[in-house]
Amino acid sequence: MTRPHEIGYTDELLADGSVHRAYEDGCQEWRRRGDGGVVHWHDNRGAVGTDELLGQRIVKRVQTDGTVTYGRDIGYGRTLWARGETVMINRTSFGGRTGAVLATLGVVSLAITAAQLPPLHLTPAEEEALRQQQAAQAQGSAGGDGGGDPGGDLSGAEEESWEGNWGEDDGGWSNDDFG
């Protein structure tokens, strides 16, 4: 498998509770959490849409023109998009910074595997099954130890509850919000 194109980004929490996301390629997004965990966004290039976390760490991105793209959170602040061509790296989160340090030291292999690739297409029934799976996981985490690591490290050994990242203390935002 070829190495994906890496694009880093940083998030800044704004006073109104929204987030300004700056990508290293010059794109900028403004993001706000809506009902049901859906994130509404628009960017400086005229694109508008929503991101939704489904089960199995799959992120569904829908643009207003109807384009649907799937990504997969693969841990250490990284989200893989478009069947592995692009990986977004959260430079703001603890997980993203930790992953970069570990990769530099050769401590952990951060290679992309075929099992991590996001789907090209999901049927409405498959999407609904993943939503139910995510809801069940979030429900199970609500009664647990507080919902996981708030730093955004989604390594396989310590899977995080995304609901734990959207607490009242941080205005409902996460450093690792649907990369």
C-alpha positions in Angstrom: 0.0 0.0 0.0 1.3 3.5 -0.8 1.7 6.1 1.9 -1.3 8.4 2.1 -0.9 12.2 1.6 -0.8 13.7 5.1 -2.6 16.9 6.0 -2.2 18.2 9.5 -4.7 20.5 11.2 -5.2 22.4 14.4 -8.4 23.3 16.2 -9.2 26.5 18.1 -12.2 26.7 20.4 -14.0 30.0 19.8 -15.9 32.0 22.4 -19.3 31.0 20.9 -18.6 27.3 21.3 -17.8 26.7 17.7 -14.4 25.6 16.4 -12.1 27.1 13.8 -10.0 24.3 12.1 -7.0 25.3 10.1 -5.5 22.8 7.8 -1.8 22.9 6.7 -3.0 23.0 3.0 -4.6 26.4 3.6 -8.2 25.2 4.0 -10.1 26.6 7.0 -13.3 25.2 8.4 -15.7 26.6 11.0 -17.5 23.8 12.9 -20.5 23.6 15.2 -22.0 20.6 16.9 -25.7 20.1 16.1 -28.4 17.7 17.3 -27.6 14.0 17.4 -23.9 14.5 17.4 -23.8 15.8 13.8 -21.2 18.5 13.2 -22.1 21.2 10.8 -19.2 22.9 8.9 -18.4 25.4 6.2 -15.0 26.3 4.8 -13.2 29.1 3.2 -13.4 27.4 -0.2 -17.2 27.5 -0.3 -18.0 24.0 0.7 -20.7 23.3 3.3 -21.8 20.1 4.9 -22.0 17.8 7.9 -19.9 15.1 9.6 -21.4 12.3 11.6 -19.6 9.7 13.6 -21.0 6.2 12.9 -20.0 3.0 14.6 -16.6 1.3 14.0 -15.0 4.7 14.0 -16.4 5.5 10.6 -17.1 9.2 9.8 -19.7 10.1 7.2 -19.2 13.5 5.5 -22.1 14.9 3.4 -21.7 18.1 1.4 -24.7 20.2 0.5 -24.2 19.1 -3.2 -25.0 15.5 -2.1 -21.5 14.2 -2.2 -20.9 11.6 0.5 -17.4 10.5 1.6 -16.5 8.1 4.4 -13.4 8.3 6.6 -12.2 6.2 9.5 -10.6 7.3 12.7 -7.5 5.1 13.0 -6.1 6.4 16.3 -3.3 8.7 17.4 -5.2 11.7 16.1 -5.4 10.4 12.5 -8.4 10.0 10.3 -8.1 8.2 7.0 -10.2 9.4 4.0 -11.0 8.4 0.5 -9.8 4.8 0.6 -6.5 5.7 2.0 -5.4 8.5 -0.3 -5.4 11.1 2.5 -4.9 11.0 6.2 -5.8 14.0 8.4 -3.6 14.5 11.5 -4.9 16.4 14.5 -1.8 18.4 15.6 -3.9 19.9 18.5 -4.8 16.7 20.3 -2.6 14.8 22.7 -3.1 11.6 20.6 -1.9 13.4 17.4 1.2 14.7 19.1 1.9 11.4 20.8 1.5 9.5 17.5 4.0 11.8 15.8 6.6 11.4 18.6 6.2 7.6 18.7 6.5 7.3 14.9 9.7 9.4 15.0 11.1 7.2 17.7 10.1 4.1 15.8 8.3 2.8 18.9 5.0 2.2 17.1 4.3 1.4 13.5 1.7 3.9 12.2 1.3 2.2 8.8 -2.1 2.1 7.2 -3.5 -1.4 6.8 -6.3 -2.6 4.5 -8.5 -3.3 7.5 -8.4 0.4 8.5 -9.7 1.7 5.1 -13.0 3.4 5.2 -15.8 2.1 3.0 -16.4 3.5 -0.4 -20.2 3.2 0.0 -22.7 2.2 2.6 -26.4 1.4 2.2 -28.9 3.3 4.3 -29.4 0.1 6.3 -25.7 -0.3 6.9 -25.4 3.3 8.0 -28.3 2.8 10.4 -26.7 -0.4 11.9 -23.5 1.6 12.5 -25.5 4.4 14.1 -27.2 1.9 16.4 -23.8 0.4 17.3 -22.4 3.9 18.0 -25.4 4.7 20.2 -25.0 1.5 22.1 -21.3 2.1 22.7 -22.0 5.7 23.8 -24.7 4.4 26.2 -22.3 1.8 27.6 -19.7 4.5 28.2 -22.0 6.8 29.9 -22.3 4.5 32.9 -18.6 3.7 32.9 -15.4 5.5 33.9 -16.2 8.9 32.4 -16.0 8.1 28.7 -12.3 7.5 27.9 -9.3 9.7 27.3 -10.3 13.3 26.7 -7.0 13.9 24.9 -8.2 12.2 21.7 -5.9 9.2 21.7 -7.8 6.5 19.9 -5.2 3.7 20.0 -6.7 0.3 19.6 -5.9 -0.7 23.2 -7.8 2.3 24.7 -10.8 3.0 22.5 -12.4 6.2 23.4 -16.1 7.1 23.7 -16.7 10.1 21.4 -19.6 11.1 23.7 -16.9 11.5 26.5 -15.3 14.2 24.3 -18.4 16.4 24.1 -18.9 17.2 27.8 -20.4 20.3 29.3 -17.0 21.5 30.7 -15.5 22.1 27.2 -18.5 23.7 25.7 -19.4 20.5 23.9 -16.3 20.3 21.7 -13.5 17.9 21.3 -9.9 18.3 20.2 -10.3 15.3 18.0 -13.6 16.0 16.4 -14.1 13.9 13.3 -10.8 14.6 11.7 
